[in-house]
Amino acid sequence: MSGDPQRWADLRARVLSAIVMVAVGGGAIVAGGLPLVLLGIVAPGLMMWELARMTRGAGADVSVLLGVLAAAVLVLNYWAMWHFWSPGLSLAPLALLLPSLVGALTPRRDRAVFAVYALVIVLTGIGLVALRNGVGLPAALCVLLVVVVSDVAGYFAGRLIGGPKFWPAISPKKTWSGTVAGWIGAALVGAGFMAAGWGGAQLLWILPIVAFAGQMGDIAESAIKRRAGVKDSSNLIPGHGGLLDRFDALAFAVPAALLIDLALPFMPAAGG
């Protein structure tokens, strides 16, 4: 094992990511109601702003407008679902496509990448609330823990074990040992929830898939930052980057968990 201190240079950022996700995300999920909805509106709006800034081309900067648009379509969907949901308002979910479409029509690098990532961001806003209110508190907390545990396990395994790189052209620090450790960490989270009576044996293979989706979110954001030539998505968190830097894995894990649950419910619905 190398004693190179640079091996642990980003440990502080990783610890901060875990703290932010557990404190902010976990707190809002447990509280539910308005705090969770506000998180599901404000965070995606800021993340959309960061994504738009990193991918903007020549011409007018519409990043702020795209962030506001993302927040607005999320407000529209929450309003429709909670108060007036009916077949006559079935177009509300289509509004989630607006940030992707509008952003792709403005001067921009990698329009397709922006469009897909923008949709993932707004789905994350809806997904957090859907997991908490539709599937239940245990499921929402489970996904959050999978993201945190798989990231921490992957980080330490990658630094301590090393080995072949997972995708060196995009994320040169990520290794196969870290990736597999993340899957193992996710399976251990599943074992814990099984022991608590909040799910069956399917958690042992479903949660590693959710963890892998989160890992892909991390890699996708790394690729966008490399293309943009920036170290952080923004400076919203002074000295530690932006919200996308902290929530990139959660942004992919939440939609993945929702899609999996639609096809194969992996945790019993629970209130709270």
Order of alpha helices (4+ residues) and beta strands (2+ residues): alpha-alpha-alpha-alpha-alpha-alpha-alpha-beta-beta-alpha-alpha-alpha
